[in-house]
Amino acid sequence: MPSRLNPYISFNGDARQAMEFYRSVFGGTLTMNTFGEFGEKGDIADKIMHSMLETAGGFTLMCSDTPPGMEYKPGNNISVSVSGQDAAELRGYWDKLAADGTVSVPLERQMWGDVFGMCTDRFGITWLVNISDQ
């Protein structure tokens, strides 16, 4: 198996809902493990310790809920980029990600010639979608 680089996102108790949403956007196989499966008790037991979404198109997205004792500190220092040439596929992702979210750059042709948009989904994650001509 070759090395790969993929985003791993921390959530504050809604990782399950976020990953189910991302599966509805991108499709694929979603696996989730809870803290309870590894012996944790109490409120954290049903929260997500690790999850991974793998799609037929080669996307891998991982996430977890922030465990007790660790600070949940969202910021604006990361965004997830999805790019390619299949306009219909990428517009479909855009429509779902932007729904109930905030669009900061509308999905439209940009000065560099590609169609590009930026939005923040309902879970606070920033997405960059770029559709290239060739």
N, C-alpha and C positions, 0 to 999 in steps of 0.2 A: 504494500500500500504506500503510495507516495505521500509526502507531507502535504498538509493543507492548512490554509489560514481561513478562519471564519469568525464571525462575531459571536460573542458570548455576553448576553445582556442580563443584568440583575434587575429584579423587580421587587416591589415592596408589598408582597402578598397576593399579587394578581398574575403571577407567571402562568398558571394553568389557563386562565382566560386569554392571556396574550398569545400563548402558543397555539391554542385552539383557533384563535382569530387568524394567526399567520398561516396555519394549515388551510383555513378557508380561502385565503388569498392565493397561496402558492401551490396548494395540493401537497402530496407527499406522505411520508410515513413519520408519525410522531410517536416518540417514546418519552415517557415521564416516570420519574422515580420520586417518591415522597420521602421526607425526613423520617416518617413513621416506619417505612420499609426498612430503615437502618437503625431502628431502636429508639428514636426520639419519641417522647410523650408530650402530651399537652397540646396547646394551640398550634405549635409548629408541625405536629405530626402529619397533617394533611397538606402542608405546603410543599412546593416543588424544590427538591434538593438538586436535581439535574434533569434537564430535558433536551431533546435533540430532534429537530425537524430536518429530514433529508428528502429532497425532491428528485424527480426523474431528470430534471434539467440541470442537476449538479449543485443546487444550493444546499448549504448546511447552515442552520441557525440554531444556536444553543442558548439556554437561559436557565435561571434558577430564581427562587425567592431569596432575599437576603436573610442569612441565618441569624439567630440570636447572637448578640455579642459583636456583630459587625455593623458598621454604620451604613445606612442606605443614603447615598449621596449622589443624586442625579445631577447631571450637568450638561453643558452644551459642547463637550469636547469629543463627541463621537456621533457619527451618523452611519447609516447603512446605505450602500449604493447598489442599485440594480441597473444593469445596462446591457444593451445588445441591439440587434437589428429587427427583431420580431415586434413590430409596432403594435399589433393587435394584442399579443401576450402582455407586453409591457404596459399598454394603456389599461388593460384589465387589472393588473396589479395596482396601478396608480389609482384607479377608480375605487378600489376596495380600501387601500391604505388611506386615501384622503377622506373617505366617508367618515363622518363623525370626528374628523381631525381638523387641522388647521393648515391651509395652503399658504406657504410663504413665497413661493415662486410658481406661478401657474405652468402647467405642462404645455409648452409652446416652443416654437422654433427660436433658437438663441443665436447670438452673434457668431458663434463658432460653427453654426450650420446644423447642429443636432437639435432634436426636440428634447427639452429638459424641464423637469419640475422638481420642486422640493416641498415636502409636507411633513408635518408632525402628526403621527397617528394618535388615536384616542388613549394610548398607553404612554404617550410622551416621548416616543422614539422618532427621531428625524430620519426620513427616507429621501434619497436622491434617486430619481429615475431619469435615465438618459437613453434616448432612442437614436442610434446613429444611422446615417444613410447607407454607408458602406465602410 
